[in-house]
Amino acid sequence: MFLDTTVLVEILRGNQKVVDCVERVAEKEPLLFSVVQIGELADWCHLNNLDPLKVLQDVKSIATPAGITDGICLEGSKIKGEQRRAGKRKFSLIGGIIAASAASLEQKLLTLDGL
């Protein structure tokens, strides 16, 4: 299962509902996240006065970072364009890359976006 940054942040915040859900998934399959999410997590850390290196260490104890390729970047851009045309004005390129990364590994993407 591929974890979106929204899920990782809620785990870090101690949201027990999200933690329980992710623990159930982890019993059945590996947990992954994209290396580009390290930048999103660091940004969140700086906004919340947290140590990005400590948070990254915590996240890596939960899930494995997955690399990106040229193809993932190209597909991520395509996904972003599709989502924007569908009316999702705030859908980001990083969101597209995360979705493309999950798809490239044939993984479902667990996200809290839009909830």
N, C-alpha and C positions, 0 to 999 in steps of 0.2 A: 504494500500500500504506500502510495506517495503522499506525504504530509505537506499541506500548504502552510505558508507562514502563519496564517491566522490560527491554525491548529497548534503549531509550535508555541506561539505566544500564549495561547490559553493554557497550555501545559505548564509553561514557565510561570504563569500567574497563579497556578494551583487550582484551576477550574476542575473540580473533581469529576464532573459529568464528562468532560472531554478526556481527562486522564483515564477514567474507567473505560470509555469507548476505545481509546487507542490501545490500552492494555489487552482488551479482548481481541482486537485485530492482531496485535503482536504475538498472541498465542498461536495464530494460524499462518502468519506470513511475515516476511521481513518488512521493516519500515525504512523508507527512503525520503530524501529531500534533495533539492538541487543545490549545487554549489553557489548559484546566484543568490540563493536565499540567505547566504552568509551576510551579504551586503544589507539585505532588508532587516535581518536580525540585529546587525550592528547599528543600523539607523535607529531601530526601536530602543536599543540599549542606551544610546546617547541621549535620546529623548527622555529616558526614565532613569538616568544616572546609574546605570548598571555597567559592569565590566564586560565588554564584548567577548573577550577571550574566555572568561569564566562561563558565560552563557553559551558560547560555541562548544565548549567542552561538555556542558550539560546536554546540549542538543545532540552532540555526537554519541553520547551514552544512550540515547533513545533511538536514533535513526542514523542510517549510513548516507553520507553525501554522494550524490551521483553527478558525474561530470556532464558537460554539454559539448555538442559538436556543431559544426557549421550547419548541418541539416536541422538540428534542434532549433538553432537560432532562426533559420529561415522559416521553419514551420511555426515558431512562436510569433514571428511577425505576421504571418498569415492569419493565425488564430486571433491576434489582437485586432487586425482589420475586420475580420468577420464579426467579432464581438462588438466593436464600435458601430459597424453598420447595423447590427441588431439592436442598437440603442443603449448599449452599456458604455456610456460616455467616460467612465472612470477606469475601464479595463486597461491595464498597463501592459507594456511590452514584457516586463518581468513575469506578469501573470501568464502571458502567452507562452513564454519560455518554460515556466513551471508546468503548464498543461502539456506542452509538447514533450517535455522530459518524461512525464508520467506515461504518455502515450507511446513514446519510443521504447519504453521498457515493458509495455503492455500491462501497466499498473493503473488501478483506479486512483483518482485524486480525491483525498479527503480534505474538504475545505469548509470554512464557516462563512465565507463570503456570501452576502445576500441574505443572511439569516438575522 
